[in-house]
Structure formats: C-alpha cells, structure tokens
Amino acid sequence: MNLLNSNDFWQFACTLYAKPGQQQALLTLQNQQGKNVNLCLFLLYLDSLKLSINTEQLSALIESIDEFDTQALKPLRSVRRYLKANQETIADYTKIREELLSTELKLEKQQQQILVDTANKLSFLEAVKPNNIELYVKAT
C-alpha cells in the first residue's frame, strides 16, 4: 500500500468540511456523541481511498490521538467557549478569538498528522464500498 499523505488528507478534510451540512453533522457527532472530528474526517478519507479498517485498527487510531485531544485540543476549545460566553467583559475579544482559532487550526492539523503517521504503520484492506465512519459512530 502507498503511504498516506498528510497534505492530501488536509485538503480532503478542508474540502469536505466546507460542504453544506458537513460541519454541522461533524460537530453534532463531536458535541453529542463525543466523537473526534478529525478521526471522522480521516475515516471518510479512507473511505474515499477505498480502504477499510477493522475494530483493532480503529482502536489504534483512537489511542494515537487521545492524549493530544485531551491535553491540547479540548482545553483550547473550552477556553474559546468560555471567552465567547464572556466576550462583553474581555478586552480585545475579537483579536484573541482570531488567535485562538488560528492556534486551534494548527493543532487540528497536527492531530491529523498523528492519524496519518499511525495509519501508515497499519495495513488496511481494499474495499469497494468501505464504511469506516459507521464502525466509529457505532463504537461506544
């Protein structure tokens, strides 16, 4: 199998995320089911490449990003939500928000790199119509 490329994944993710309804659907999975948006995007990327994963591989992908998510992305999102809720009392809120969003985007890209690096150590099966996202969404 050819190695996956993080830039190709990034482009795929940005294109998909920008499609009508996709952002909301992914954020709903994140906010209501605790799913990781980058992992959802990655699984859809694998689907587009006609590559199928199994539960052990899914677990490896989840484990690879869990600490980064817990220590970097979730706290930053929490800060951003707090500031938004209290924006009228925060000087330079707009500038701070822009900087936080820029940082969050860089961290999202880093998390995508972790997924690609992990996936490149795995062997996926080729499939005509893989549905990797279903495996993840149904996982507890």
ABEGO torsion letter per residue (X at the ends): XBBBBAAAAAAAAAAAAABBGAAAAAAAAAAAAGBBAAAAAAAAAAAAAGBBBBAAAAAAAAAAAAAAAAAAAAAAAAAAAAAAAAAAABBGAAAAAAAAAAAAAAAAAAAAAAAAAAAAABBBBBBABBBAAAAAAABX
